[in-house]
Amino acid sequence: MLNRLVSALTFVLLFGSSTAWTEDDSEKRFRQARSPQITAVQIKQFFLDPSIDVREALARNRKLKPADLFRLASDPSETVRIAVATNLSADKKTFFLLAKDSSLAVRSVVARFEYVPAEVLAVLAKDASADIRLEVARNLNTLKATLEILLNDSDLDVQAVAAQALQRLKSEQ
């Protein structure tokens, strides 16, 4: 009986301590992924990290090179791709990839992002979703030519917002 109790307690202690170690390790990787002092070796490791939180922290790190963000823009996690879409270090190539993302949420973030290149907004102006086209019409970086295309959109709300945006541009001149 005493041996069973000792065995059971040993199992609980080992299982409990291994769980705590894993959580501590994940938190450590999360902090490293966010760090401005992140190394190239760590970046390579974190691309494949099993924790979405770690990969998201990596995607938000502004010290990453555009090529690294481009790679993360294909991550299986929507959360990671959204983090890439709001990283100021992302380049035009990455935004073009995200503009074609299968996730409506990712494309919506790209369409609303204030630093997205105007050429990417022109691509999103042709999106199948009226909600995305509406976000493009609302984006202050949308070019006049793109707004003029949206004036003829099949969705009346998109047309109205594009007309308002064009009016705003005209009054700013």
Secondary structure, DSSP 8 states (H G I E B T S, - for coil): -HHHHHHHHHHHHHHHHHHHHHHHHHHHHHHHHH-TT--HHHHHHHHT-S-HHHHHHHHH-TTS-HHHHHHHTT-S-HHHHHHHHT-TT--HHHHHHHHT-S-HHHHHHHHH-TTS-HHHHHHHTT-S-HHHHHHHHH-TT--HHHHHHHTT-SSHHHHHHHHHHHHHHHHH-
